[in-house]
Amino acid sequence: MAQGDKSTYTDKQKRKAAHIAESYEDRGVPEKDAEARAWATVNKKDGGGKKPGGSGRKTRQPTPKAKAAKE
């Protein structure tokens, strides 16, 4: 998945971004900047795309040794 790929966003998130971008454009923000701001807003509110995808990295699980050190 390339940078800027919107395939992991839901239809609802895409509609939100389009509506937000339109609102920015109505206030005189250039189209490219309005789109960037709109996606930043969607990411901040929803935490990014909701569909599975991306780099495949997982959160690291603590090792038994690390758990024992905490106790």
N, CA, C, O and CB atoms as a CASP TS submission, in Angstrom:
PFRMAT TS
TARGET T0000
AUTHOR 0000-0000-0000
METHOD Language model
MODEL 1
PARENT N/A
ATOM      1  N   MET     1       0.845  -1.169   0.000  1.00  0.00           N
ATOM      2  CA  MET     1       0.000   0.000   0.000  1.00  0.00           C
ATOM      3  C   MET     1       0.899   1.244   0.000  1.00  0.00           C
ATOM      4  O   MET     1       1.741   1.417   0.882  1.00  0.00           O
ATOM      5  CB  MET     1      -0.966  -0.009   1.225  1.00  0.00           C
ATOM      6  N   ALA     2       0.709   2.082  -0.979  1.00  0.00           N
ATOM      7  CA  ALA     2       1.524   3.274  -1.123  1.00  0.00           C
ATOM      8  C   ALA     2       1.060   4.381  -0.186  1.00  0.00           C
ATOM      9  O   ALA     2      -0.076   4.390   0.289  1.00  0.00           O
ATOM     10  CB  ALA     2       1.494   3.758  -2.561  1.00  0.00           C
ATOM     11  N   GLN     3       1.958   5.297   0.059  1.00  0.00           N
ATOM     12  CA  GLN     3       1.601   6.437   0.891  1.00  0.00           C
ATOM     13  C   GLN     3       0.481   7.219   0.209  1.00  0.00           C
ATOM     14  O   GLN     3       0.551   7.472  -0.994  1.00  0.00           O
ATOM     15  CB  GLN     3       2.835   7.347   1.150  1.00  0.00           C
ATOM     16  N   GLY     4      -0.521   7.595   0.940  1.00  0.00           N
ATOM     17  CA  GLY     4      -1.640   8.334   0.383  1.00  0.00           C
ATOM     18  C   GLY     4      -2.759   7.451  -0.125  1.00  0.00           C
ATOM     19  O   GLY     4      -3.775   7.959  -0.598  1.00  0.00           O
ATOM     20  N   ASP     5      -2.599   6.132  -0.039  1.00  0.00           N
ATOM     21  CA  ASP     5      -3.618   5.187  -0.491  1.00  0.00           C
ATOM     22  C   ASP     5      -4.800   5.232   0.468  1.00  0.00           C
ATOM     23  O   ASP     5      -4.620   5.130   1.682  1.00  0.00           O
ATOM     24  CB  ASP     5      -3.041   3.745  -0.588  1.00  0.00           C
ATOM     25  N   LYS     6      -5.996   5.384  -0.065  1.00  0.00           N
ATOM     26  CA  LYS     6      -7.190   5.514   0.771  1.00  0.00           C
ATOM     27  C   LYS     6      -8.030   4.236   0.796  1.00  0.00           C
ATOM     28  O   LYS     6      -9.197   4.279   1.185  1.00  0.00           O
ATOM     29  CB  LYS     6      -8.038   6.672   0.279  1.00  0.00           C
ATOM     30  N   SER     7      -7.463   3.110   0.390  1.00  0.00           N
ATOM     31  CA  SER     7      -8.241   1.875   0.284  1.00  0.00           C
ATOM     32  C   SER     7      -8.662   1.309   1.643  1.00  0.00           C
ATOM     33  O   SER     7      -9.617   0.534   1.706  1.00  0.00           O
ATOM     34  CB  SER     7      -7.442   0.837  -0.464  1.00  0.00           C
ATOM     35  N   THR     8      -7.989   1.668   2.714  1.00  0.00           N
ATOM     36  CA  THR     8      -8.357   1.119   4.021  1.00  0.00           C
ATOM     37  C   THR     8      -9.399   1.969   4.744  1.00  0.00           C
ATOM     38  O   THR     8      -9.742   1.685   5.891  1.00  0.00           O
ATOM     39  CB  THR     8      -7.123   0.987   4.889  1.00  0.00           C
ATOM     40  N   TYR     9      -9.895   2.995   4.090  1.00  0.00           N
ATOM     41  CA  TYR     9     -10.926   3.839   4.692  1.00  0.00           C
ATOM     42  C   TYR     9     -12.308   3.324   4.301  1.00  0.00           C
ATOM     43  O   TYR     9     -12.503   2.817   3.197  1.00  0.00           O
ATOM     44  CB  TYR     9     -10.752   5.317   4.257  1.00  0.00           C
ATOM     45  N   THR    10     -13.251   3.459   5.209  1.00  0.00           N
ATOM     46  CA  THR    10     -14.621   3.041   4.930  1.00  0.00           C
ATOM     47  C   THR    10     -15.296   4.098   4.053  1.00  0.00           C
ATOM     48  O   THR    10     -14.798   5.216   3.913  1.00  0.00           O
ATOM     49  CB  THR    10     -15.421   2.822   6.255  1.00  0.00           C
ATOM     50  N   ASP    11     -16.433   3.727   3.467  1.00  0.00           N
ATOM     51  CA  ASP    11     -17.186   4.680   2.647  1.00  0.00           C
ATOM     52  C   ASP    11     -17.613   5.886   3.480  1.00  0.00           C
ATOM     53  O   ASP    11     -17.613   7.018   2.996  1.00  0.00           O
ATOM     54  CB  ASP    11     -18.421   3.999   2.023  1.00  0.00           C
ATOM     55  N   LYS    12     -17.974   5.634   4.722  1.00  0.00           N
ATOM     56  CA  LYS    12     -18.400   6.720   5.603  1.00  0.00           C
ATOM     57  C   LYS    12     -17.250   7.706   5.845  1.00  0.00           C
ATOM     58  O   LYS    12     -17.460   8.919   5.841  1.00  0.00           O
ATOM     59  CB  LYS    12     -18.911   6.154   6.944  1.00  0.00           C
ATOM     60  N   GLN    13     -16.037   7.183   6.056  1.00  0.00           N
ATOM     61  CA  GLN    13     -14.887   8.052   6.268  1.00  0.00           C
ATOM     62  C   GLN    13     -14.590   8.870   5.013  1.00  0.00           C
ATOM     63  O   GLN    13     -14.227  10.042   5.102  1.00  0.00           O
ATOM     64  CB  GLN    13     -13.657   7.224   6.669  1.00  0.00           C
ATOM     65  N   LYS    14     -14.745   8.248   3.843  1.00  0.00           N
ATOM     66  CA  LYS    14     -14.511   8.957   2.587  1.00  0.00           C
ATOM     67  C   LYS    14     -15.537  10.070   2.394  1.00  0.00           C
ATOM     68  O   LYS    14     -15.196  11.156   1.927  1.00  0.00           O
ATOM     69  CB  LYS    14     -14.559   7.981   1.401  1.00  0.00           C
ATOM     70  N   ARG    15     -16.800   9.801   2.753  1.00  0.00           N
ATOM     71  CA  ARG    15     -17.834  10.830   2.648  1.00  0.00           C
ATOM     72  C   ARG    15     -17.547  11.984   3.604  1.00  0.00           C
ATOM     73  O   ARG    15     -17.716  13.152   3.252  1.00  0.00           O
ATOM     74  CB  ARG    15     -19.221  10.232   2.939  1.00  0.00           C
ATOM     75  N   LYS    16     -17.107  11.640   4.831  1.00  0.00           N
ATOM     76  CA  LYS    16     -16.760  12.671   5.810  1.00  0.00           C
ATOM     77  C   LYS    16     -15.662  13.583   5.256  1.00  0.00           C
ATOM     78  O   LYS    16     -15.763  14.807   5.328  1.00  0.00           O
ATOM     79  CB  LYS    16     -16.302  12.025   7.142  1.00  0.00           C
ATOM     80  N   ALA    17     -14.620  12.971   4.706  1.00  0.00           N
ATOM     81  CA  ALA    17     -13.488  13.740   4.180  1.00  0.00           C
ATOM     82  C   ALA    17     -13.935  14.646   3.036  1.00  0.00           C
ATOM     83  O   ALA    17     -13.501  15.795   2.947  1.00  0.00           O
ATOM     84  CB  ALA    17     -12.369  12.795   3.701  1.00  0.00           C
ATOM     85  N   ALA    18     -14.801  14.136   2.161  1.00  0.00           N
ATOM     86  CA  ALA    18     -15.289  14.942   1.042  1.00  0.00           C
ATOM     87  C   ALA    18     -16.093  16.139   1.555  1.00  0.00           C
ATOM     88  O   ALA    18     -15.953  17.251   1.046  1.00  0.00           O
ATOM     89  CB  ALA    18     -16.154  14.083   0.092  1.00  0.00           C
ATOM     90  N   HIS    19     -16.921  15.908   2.550  1.00  0.00           N
ATOM     91  CA  HIS    19     -17.743  16.980   3.111  1.00  0.00           C
ATOM     92  C   HIS    19     -16.868  18.035   3.799  1.00  0.00           C
ATOM     93  O   HIS    19     -17.093  19.235   3.641  1.00  0.00           O
ATOM     94  CB  HIS    19     -18.768  16.403   4.109  1.00  0.00           C
ATOM     95  N   ILE    20     -15.888  17.586   4.547  1.00  0.00           N
ATOM     96  CA  ILE    20     -14.986  18.503   5.248  1.00  0.00           C
ATOM     97  C   ILE    20     -14.180  19.315   4.235  1.00  0.00           C
ATOM     98  O   ILE    20     -14.015  20.524   4.399  1.00  0.00           O
ATOM     99  CB  ILE    20     -14.037  17.722   6.196  1.00  0.00           C
ATOM    100  N   ALA    21     -13.678  18.655   3.188  1.00  0.00           N
ATOM    101  CA  ALA    21     -12.898  19.351   2.157  1.00  0.00           C
ATOM    102  C   ALA    21     -13.748  20.419   1.478  1.00  0.00           C
ATOM    103  O   ALA    21     -13.281  21.530   1.230  1.00  0.00           O
ATOM    104  CB  ALA    21     -12.362  18.349   1.108  1.00  0.00           C
ATOM    105  N   GLU    22     -14.985  20.077   1.184  1.00  0.00           N
ATOM    106  CA  GLU    22     -15.897  21.041   0.553  1.00  0.00           C
ATOM    107  C   GLU    22     -16.094  22.264   1.458  1.00  0.00           C
ATOM    108  O   GLU    22     -16.141  23.398   0.982  1.00  0.00           O
ATOM    109  CB  GLU    22     -17.267  20.374   0.244  1.00  0.00           C
ATOM    110  N   SER    23     -16.205  22.022   2.740  1.00  0.00           N
ATOM    111  CA  SER    23     -16.380  23.102   3.699  1.00  0.00           C
ATOM    112  C   SER    23     -15.160  24.023   3.713  1.00  0.00           C
ATOM    113  O   SER    23     -15.300  25.245   3.738  1.00  0.00           O
ATOM    114  CB  SER    23     -16.633  22.533   5.098  1.00  0.00           C
ATOM    115  N   TYR    24     -13.973  23.437   3.698  1.00  0.00           N
ATOM    116  CA  TYR    24     -12.754  24.238   3.658  1.00  0.00           C
ATOM    117  C   TYR    24     -12.683  25.060   2.375  1.00  0.00           C
ATOM    118  O   TYR    24     -12.312  26.233   2.413  1.00  0.00           O
ATOM    119  CB  TYR    24     -11.519  23.337   3.779  1.00  0.00           C
ATOM    120  N   GLU    25     -13.038  24.453   1.231  1.00  0.00           N
ATOM    121  CA  GLU    25     -12.999  25.154  -0.047  1.00  0.00           C
ATOM    122  C   GLU    25     -13.967  26.333  -0.047  1.00  0.00           C
ATOM    123  O   GLU    25     -13.670  27.385  -0.612  1.00  0.00           O
ATOM    124  CB  GLU    25     -13.332  24.194  -1.195  1.00  0.00           C
ATOM    125  N   ASP    26     -15.129  26.154   0.590  1.00  0.00           N
ATOM    126  CA  ASP    26     -16.098  27.249   0.686  1.00  0.00           C
ATOM    127  C   ASP    26     -15.521  28.437   1.458  1.00  0.00           C
ATOM    128  O   ASP    26     -15.918  29.582   1.241  1.00  0.00           O
ATOM    129  CB  ASP    26     -17.386  26.761   1.362  1.00  0.00           C
ATOM    130  N   ARG    27     -14.588  28.151   2.353  1.00  0.00           N
ATOM    131  CA  ARG    27     -13.963  29.217   3.144  1.00  0.00           C
ATOM    132  C   ARG    27     -12.732  29.805   2.465  1.00  0.00           C
ATOM    133  O   ARG    27     -12.063  30.670   3.031  1.00  0.00           O
ATOM    134  CB  ARG    27     -13.581  28.690   4.510  1.00  0.00           C
ATOM    135  N   GLY    28     -12.424  29.329   1.229  1.00  0.00           N
ATOM    136  CA  GLY    28     -11.327  29.922   0.467  1.00  0.00           C
ATOM    137  C   GLY    28     -10.003  29.198   0.543  1.00  0.00           C
ATOM    138  O   GLY    28      -8.998  29.724   0.064  1.00  0.00           O
ATOM    139  N   VAL    29      -9.959  28.015   1.123  1.00  0.00           N
ATOM    140  CA  VAL    29      -8.724  27.231   1.189  1.00  0.00           C
ATOM    141  C   VAL    29      -8.527  26.550  -0.171  1.00  0.00           C
ATOM    142  O   VAL    29      -9.485  26.010  -0.722  1.00  0.00           O
ATOM    143  CB  VAL    29      -8.777  26.168   2.362  1.00  0.00           C
ATOM    144  N   PRO    30      -7.308  26.563  -0.724  1.00  0.00           N
ATOM    145  CA  PRO    30      -7.068  25.888  -2.010  1.00  0.00           C
ATOM    146  C   PRO    30      -7.455  24.403  -1.941  1.00  0.00           C
ATOM    147  O   PRO    30      -7.379  23.777  -0.884  1.00  0.00           O
ATOM    148  CB  PRO    30      -5.582  26.027  -2.416  1.00  0.00           C
ATOM    149  N   GLU    31      -7.870  23.856  -3.086  1.00  0.00           N
ATOM    150  CA  GLU    31      -8.409  22.487  -3.143  1.00  0.00           C
ATOM    151  C   GLU    31      -7.452  21.443  -2.564  1.00  0.00           C
ATOM    152  O   GLU    31      -7.863  20.579  -1.790  1.00  0.00           O
ATOM    153  CB  GLU    31      -8.737  22.123  -4.579  1.00  0.00           C
ATOM    154  N   LYS    32      -6.180  21.526  -2.942  1.00  0.00           N
ATOM    155  CA  LYS    32      -5.196  20.535  -2.471  1.00  0.00           C
ATOM    156  C   LYS    32      -5.024  20.615  -0.947  1.00  0.00           C
ATOM    157  O   LYS    32      -4.963  19.589  -0.271  1.00  0.00           O
ATOM    158  CB  LYS    32      -3.829  20.755  -3.172  1.00  0.00           C
ATOM    159  N   ASP    33      -4.947  21.827  -0.422  1.00  0.00           N
ATOM    160  CA  ASP    33      -4.811  22.009   1.029  1.00  0.00           C
ATOM    161  C   ASP    33      -6.074  21.564   1.758  1.00  0.00           C
ATOM    162  O   ASP    33      -6.007  20.975   2.837  1.00  0.00           O
ATOM    163  CB  ASP    33      -4.505  23.480   1.359  1.00  0.00           C
ATOM    164  N   ALA    34      -7.232  21.855   1.153  1.00  0.00           N
ATOM    165  CA  ALA    34      -8.502  21.464   1.772  1.00  0.00           C
ATOM    166  C   ALA    34      -8.593  19.949   1.897  1.00  0.00           C
ATOM    167  O   ALA    34      -9.043  19.435   2.921  1.00  0.00           O
ATOM    168  CB  ALA    34      -9.694  22.002   0.955  1.00  0.00           C
ATOM    169  N   GLU    35      -8.167  19.232   0.860  1.00  0.00           N
ATOM    170  CA  GLU    35      -8.210  17.770   0.904  1.00  0.00           C
ATOM    171  C   GLU    35      -7.264  17.228   1.976  1.00  0.00           C
ATOM    172  O   GLU    35      -7.621  16.314   2.719  1.00  0.00           O
ATOM    173  CB  GLU    35      -7.848  17.181  -0.471  1.00  0.00           C
ATOM    174  N   ALA    36      -6.064  17.789   2.052  1.00  0.00           N
ATOM    175  CA  ALA    36      -5.093  17.340   3.058  1.00  0.00           C
ATOM    176  C   ALA    36      -5.621  17.588   4.470  1.00  0.00           C
ATOM    177  O   ALA    36      -5.497  16.729   5.342  1.00  0.00           O
ATOM    178  CB  ALA    36      -3.741  18.058   2.864  1.00  0.00           C
ATOM    179  N   ARG    37      -6.207  18.760   4.692  1.00  0.00           N
ATOM    180  CA  ARG    37      -6.771  19.074   6.005  1.00  0.00           C
ATOM    181  C   ARG    37      -7.934  18.156   6.338  1.00  0.00           C
ATOM    182  O   ARG    37      -8.088  17.724   7.481  1.00  0.00           O
ATOM    183  CB  ARG    37      -7.226  20.530   6.055  1.00  0.00           C
ATOM    184  N   ALA    38      -8.754  17.859   5.333  1.00  0.00           N
ATOM    185  CA  ALA    38      -9.918  16.996   5.557  1.00  0.00           C
ATOM    186  C   ALA    38      -9.477  15.606   5.997  1.00  0.00           C
ATOM    187  O   ALA    38     -10.029  15.058   6.952  1.00  0.00           O
ATOM    188  CB  ALA    38     -10.778  16.902   4.282  1.00  0.00           C
ATOM    189  N   TRP    39      -8.482  15.021   5.310  1.00  0.00           N
ATOM    190  CA  TRP    39      -8.025  13.685   5.693  1.00  0.00           C
ATOM    191  C   TRP    39      -7.340  13.707   7.052  1.00  0.00           C
ATOM    192  O   TRP    39      -7.445  12.742   7.810  1.00  0.00           O
ATOM    193  CB  TRP    39      -7.073  13.122   4.637  1.00  0.00           C
ATOM    194  N   ALA    40      -6.641  14.793   7.372  1.00  0.00           N
ATOM    195  CA  ALA    40      -6.026  14.909   8.697  1.00  0.00           C
ATOM    196  C   ALA    40      -7.100  14.939   9.780  1.00  0.00           C
ATOM    197  O   ALA    40      -6.927  14.365  10.855  1.00  0.00           O
ATOM    198  CB  ALA    40      -5.147  16.177   8.780  1.00  0.00           C
ATOM    199  N   THR    41      -8.204  15.609   9.488  1.00  0.00           N
ATOM    200  CA  THR    41      -9.308  15.683  10.444  1.00  0.00           C
ATOM    201  C   THR    41      -9.943  14.311  10.645  1.00  0.00           C
ATOM    202  O   THR    41     -10.222  13.910  11.775  1.00  0.00           O
ATOM    203  CB  THR    41     -10.364  16.692   9.969  1.00  0.00           C
ATOM    204  N   VAL    42     -10.173  13.590   9.541  1.00  0.00           N
ATOM    205  CA  VAL    42     -10.759  12.239   9.631  1.00  0.00           C
ATOM    206  C   VAL    42      -9.828  11.325  10.422  1.00  0.00           C
ATOM    207  O   VAL    42     -10.283  10.551  11.264  1.00  0.00           O
ATOM    208  CB  VAL    42     -11.021  11.646   8.208  1.00  0.00           C
ATOM    209  N   ASN    43      -8.519  11.414  10.154  1.00  0.00           N
ATOM    210  CA  ASN    43      -7.560  10.578  10.877  1.00  0.00           C
ATOM    211  C   ASN    43      -7.563  10.895  12.366  1.00  0.00           C
ATOM    212  O   ASN    43      -7.481   9.989  13.194  1.00  0.00           O
ATOM    213  CB  ASN    43      -6.155  10.765  10.307  1.00  0.00           C
ATOM    214  N   LYS    44      -7.656  12.172  12.709  1.00  0.00           N
ATOM    215  CA  LYS    44      -7.642  12.555  14.124  1.00  0.00           C
ATOM    216  C   LYS    44      -8.890  12.053  14.839  1.00  0.00           C
ATOM    217  O   LYS    44      -8.810  11.568  15.968  1.00  0.00           O
ATOM    218  CB  LYS    44      -7.531  14.079  14.265  1.00  0.00           C
ATOM    219  N   LYS    45     -10.048  12.171  14.183  1.00  0.00           N
ATOM    220  CA  LYS    45     -11.296  11.767  14.819  1.00  0.00           C
ATOM    221  C   LYS    45     -11.465  10.250  14.875  1.00  0.00           C
ATOM    222  O   LYS    45     -11.935   9.720  15.882  1.00  0.00           O
ATOM    223  CB  LYS    45     -12.462  12.380  14.086  1.00  0.00           C
ATOM    224  N   ASP    46     -11.087   9.545  13.809  1.00  0.00           N
ATOM    225  CA  ASP    46     -11.348   8.109  13.706  1.00  0.00           C
ATOM    226  C   ASP    46     -10.119   7.235  13.914  1.00  0.00           C
ATOM    227  O   ASP    46     -10.252   6.017  14.041  1.00  0.00           O
ATOM    228  CB  ASP    46     -11.936   7.807  12.374  1.00  0.00           C
ATOM    229  N   GLY    47      -8.957   7.809  13.949  1.00  0.00           N
ATOM    230  CA  GLY    47      -7.749   7.016  14.137  1.00  0.00           C
ATOM    231  C   GLY    47      -7.280   6.313  12.879  1.00  0.00           C
ATOM    232  O   GLY    47      -6.628   5.273  12.975  1.00  0.00           O
ATOM    233  N   GLY    48      -7.584   6.839  11.708  1.00  0.00           N
ATOM    234  CA  GLY    48      -7.124   6.262  10.448  1.00  0.00           C
ATOM    235  C   GLY    48      -8.135   5.313   9.836  1.00  0.00           C
ATOM    236  O   GLY    48      -9.296   5.261  10.241  1.00  0.00           O
ATOM    237  N   GLY    49      -7.657   4.555   8.838  1.00  0.00           N
ATOM    238  CA  GLY    49      -8.525   3.626   8.129  1.00  0.00           C
ATOM    239  C   GLY    49      -9.005   2.501   9.023  1.00  0.00           C
ATOM    240  O   GLY    49      -8.265   2.052   9.898  1.00  0.00           O
ATOM    241  N   LYS    50     -10.224   2.039   8.824  1.00  0.00           N
ATOM    242  CA  LYS    50     -10.809   1.005   9.674  1.00  0.00           C
ATOM    243  C   LYS    50     -10.694  -0.396   9.081  1.00  0.00           C
ATOM    244  O   LYS    50     -10.770  -1.384   9.812  1.00  0.00           O
ATOM    245  CB  LYS    50     -12.253   1.321   9.931  1.00  0.00           C
ATOM    246  N   LYS    51     -10.514  -0.490   7.768  1.00  0.00           N
ATOM    247  CA  LYS    51     -10.403  -1.806   7.150  1.00  0.00           C
ATOM    248  C   LYS    51      -8.996  -2.352   7.378  1.00  0.00           C
ATOM    249  O   LYS    51      -8.046  -1.577   7.488  1.00  0.00           O
ATOM    250  CB  LYS    51     -10.728  -1.736   5.632  1.00  0.00           C
ATOM    251  N   PRO    52      -8.849  -3.674   7.451  1.00  0.00           N
ATOM    252  CA  PRO    52      -7.516  -4.242   7.670  1.00  0.00           C
ATOM    253  C   PRO    52      -6.589  -3.945   6.498  1.00  0.00           C
ATOM    254  O   PRO    52      -7.024  -3.886   5.348  1.00  0.00           O
ATOM    255  CB  PRO    52      -7.610  -5.752   7.892  1.00  0.00           C
ATOM    256  N   GLY    53      -5.337  -3.765   6.796  1.00  0.00           N
ATOM    257  CA  GLY    53      -4.346  -3.496   5.757  1.00  0.00           C
ATOM    258  C   GLY    53      -3.149  -2.830   6.389  1.00  0.00           C
ATOM    259  O   GLY    53      -3.095  -2.659   7.607  1.00  0.00           O
ATOM    260  N   GLY    54      -2.202  -2.459   5.579  1.00  0.00           N
ATOM    261  CA  GLY    54      -1.039  -1.756   6.094  1.00  0.00           C
ATOM    262  C   GLY    54       0.186  -2.639   6.118  1.00  0.00           C
ATOM    263  O   GLY    54       0.271  -3.621   5.381  1.00  0.00           O
ATOM    264  N   SER    55       1.129  -2.289   6.962  1.00  0.00           N
ATOM    265  CA  SER    55       2.443  -2.920   6.950  1.00  0.00           C
ATOM    266  C   SER    55       2.453  -4.301   7.587  1.00  0.00           C
ATOM    267  O   SER    55       3.395  -5.064   7.376  1.00  0.00           O
ATOM    268  CB  SER    55       3.427  -2.043   7.653  1.00  0.00           C
ATOM    269  N   GLY    56       1.435  -4.636   8.355  1.00  0.00           N
ATOM    270  CA  GLY    56       1.389  -5.954   8.976  1.00  0.00           C
ATOM    271  C   GLY    56       2.127  -6.042  10.288  1.00  0.00           C
ATOM    272  O   GLY    56       2.264  -7.132  10.845  1.00  0.00           O
ATOM    273  N   ARG    57       2.605  -4.931  10.793  1.00  0.00           N
ATOM    274  CA  ARG    57       3.286  -4.960  12.084  1.00  0.00           C
ATOM    275  C   ARG    57       2.276  -5.169  13.197  1.00  0.00           C
ATOM    276  O   ARG    57       1.152  -4.671  13.135  1.00  0.00           O
ATOM    277  CB  ARG    57       4.081  -3.662  12.317  1.00  0.00           C
ATOM    278  N   LYS    58       2.678  -5.894  14.191  1.00  0.00           N
ATOM    279  CA  LYS    58       1.791  -6.156  15.323  1.00  0.00           C
ATOM    280  C   LYS    58       2.394  -5.547  16.573  1.00  0.00           C
ATOM    281  O   LYS    58       3.581  -5.223  16.618  1.00  0.00           O
ATOM    282  CB  LYS    58       1.553  -7.677  15.513  1.00  0.00           C
ATOM    283  N   THR    59       1.558  -5.398  17.584  1.00  0.00           N
ATOM    284  CA  THR    59       2.084  -4.884  18.843  1.00  0.00           C
ATOM    285  C   THR    59       2.935  -5.965  19.496  1.00  0.00           C
ATOM    286  O   THR    59       2.624  -7.151  19.393  1.00  0.00           O
ATOM    287  CB  THR    59       0.935  -4.433  19.792  1.00  0.00           C
ATOM    288  N   ARG    60       3.965  -5.574  20.138  1.00  0.00           N
ATOM    289  CA  ARG    60       4.902  -6.505  20.748  1.00  0.00           C
ATOM    290  C   ARG    60       4.345  -7.023  22.071  1.00  0.00           C
ATOM    291  O   ARG    60       3.902  -6.243  22.913  1.00  0.00           O
ATOM    292  CB  ARG    60       6.269  -5.834  20.965  1.00  0.00           C
ATOM    293  N   GLN    61       4.369  -8.314  22.243  1.00  0.00           N
ATOM    294  CA  GLN    61       3.896  -8.933  23.477  1.00  0.00           C
ATOM    295  C   GLN    61       5.064  -9.020  24.456  1.00  0.00           C
ATOM    296  O   GLN    61       6.179  -9.349  24.053  1.00  0.00           O
ATOM    297  CB  GLN    61       3.288 -10.347  23.203  1.00  0.00           C
ATOM    298  N   PRO    62       4.831  -8.734  25.715  1.00  0.00           N
ATOM    299  CA  PRO    62       5.925  -8.826  26.687  1.00  0.00           C
ATOM    300  C   PRO    62       6.390 -10.280  26.854  1.00  0.00           C
ATOM    301  O   PRO    62       5.583 -11.211  26.846  1.00  0.00           O
ATOM    302  CB  PRO    62       5.480  -8.249  28.052  1.00  0.00           C
ATOM    303  N   THR    63       7.672 -10.444  27.000  1.00  0.00           N
ATOM    304  CA  THR    63       8.214 -11.783  27.189  1.00  0.00           C
ATOM    305  C   THR    63       7.994 -12.214  28.634  1.00  0.00           C
ATOM    306  O   THR    63       7.807 -11.364  29.504  1.00  0.00           O
ATOM    307  CB  THR    63       9.720 -11.830  26.824  1.00  0.00           C
ATOM    308  N   PRO    64       8.013 -13.523  28.907  1.00  0.00           N
ATOM    309  CA  PRO    64       7.836 -13.984  30.291  1.00  0.00           C
ATOM    310  C   PRO    64       8.892 -13.387  31.233  1.00  0.00           C
ATOM    311  O   PRO    64       8.606 -13.108  32.397  1.00  0.00           O
ATOM    312  CB  PRO    64       7.900 -15.517  30.346  1.00  0.00           C
ATOM    313  N   LYS    65      10.104 -13.196  30.721  1.00  0.00           N
ATOM    314  CA  LYS    65      11.169 -12.633  31.537  1.00  0.00           C
ATOM    315  C   LYS    65      10.812 -11.205  31.947  1.00  0.00           C
ATOM    316  O   LYS    65      11.021 -10.820  33.097  1.00  0.00           O
ATOM    317  CB  LYS    65      12.511 -12.662  30.775  1.00  0.00           C
ATOM    318  N   ALA    66      10.281 -10.427  31.023  1.00  0.00           N
ATOM    319  CA  ALA    66       9.903  -9.052  31.319  1.00  0.00           C
ATOM    320  C   ALA    66       8.751  -9.007  32.313  1.00  0.00           C
ATOM    321  O   ALA    66       8.705  -8.138  33.184  1.00  0.00           O
ATOM    322  CB  ALA    66       9.523  -8.315  30.036  1.00  0.00           C
ATOM    323  N   LYS    67       7.827  -9.943  32.178  1.00  0.00           N
ATOM    324  CA  LYS    67       6.705  -9.995  33.120  1.00  0.00           C
ATOM    325  C   LYS    67       7.225 -10.265  34.536  1.00  0.00           C
ATOM    326  O   LYS    67       6.788  -9.625  35.492  1.00  0.00           O
ATOM    327  CB  LYS    67       5.679 -11.090  32.697  1.00  0.00           C
ATOM    328  N   ALA    68       8.154 -11.209  34.667  1.00  0.00           N
ATOM    329  CA  ALA    68       8.696 -11.582  35.973  1.00  0.00           C
ATOM    330  C   ALA    68       9.423 -10.409  36.617  1.00  0.00           C
ATOM    331  O   ALA    68       9.393 -10.257  37.838  1.00  0.00           O
ATOM    332  CB  ALA    68       9.644 -12.778  35.838  1.00  0.00           C
ATOM    333  N   ALA    69      10.071  -9.583  35.814  1.00  0.00           N
ATOM    334  CA  ALA    69      10.800  -8.433  36.347  1.00  0.00           C
ATOM    335  C   ALA    69       9.848  -7.393  36.930  1.00  0.00           C
ATOM    336  O   ALA    69      10.204  -6.680  37.868  1.00  0.00           O
ATOM    337  CB  ALA    69      11.661  -7.798  35.255  1.00  0.00           C
ATOM    338  N   LYS    70       8.642  -7.305  36.378  1.00  0.00           N
ATOM    339  CA  LYS    70       7.669  -6.336  36.857  1.00  0.00           C
ATOM    340  C   LYS    70       7.073  -6.740  38.201  1.00  0.00           C
ATOM    341  O   LYS    70       6.705  -5.882  39.003  1.00  0.00           O
ATOM    342  CB  LYS    70       6.565  -6.162  35.837  1.00  0.00           C
ATOM    343  N   GLU    71       6.980  -8.020  38.443  1.00  0.00           N
ATOM    344  CA  GLU    71       6.352  -8.518  39.672  1.00  0.00           C
ATOM    345  C   GLU    71       7.194  -8.360  40.893  1.00  0.00           C
ATOM    346  O   GLU    71       6.775  -8.740  41.986  1.00  0.00           O
ATOM    347  CB  GLU    71       6.007  -9.938  39.524  1.00  0.00           C
TER
END
